[in-house]
Amino acid sequence: MEQTFDTILTSLLESYENNPAQDIDALIEEKSKEWGLTEEQATLLKETNGYIDGFTENAASLEEAKADGKSRKRWMLEKIDSMTEGRSEEEKAQIVSAISETNEKIIEETTAKE
């Protein structure tokens, strides 16, 4: 039976939830061999895990900021300041512009689907 990425990721996350003390990279390697995944597929699993970790870290950071009385906007501006530290004003403007354009596209796509 051929597995989809969703079923593979779900299975991997369930395995990790059953034993959160284990090394996630080692688990990915083990499961990749068990499922006969290609190197590219294993890399995609590792990248996806990194995105999940990043999302979790940012969600926790936002909750902490809210607990400190900061707004979502202020938290976001502080994150952008941190990301652009040491960059020229031109680079900062390009980064902020790219973020703004991406947000606009997401809003447009979301409203179009609704």
Buried (B, 14 or more C-beta within 10 A) or exposed (E): EEEEEEEBBEBBBEBBEEEEEEEBEEBBBBBBEEBEBEEEBBEBBBEBBEEEEEEEEEEEEBEEBEEEEBEEEEBBEEBBEEEBEEEEEEEBEEBBEEEEEEEEEEEEEEEEEE
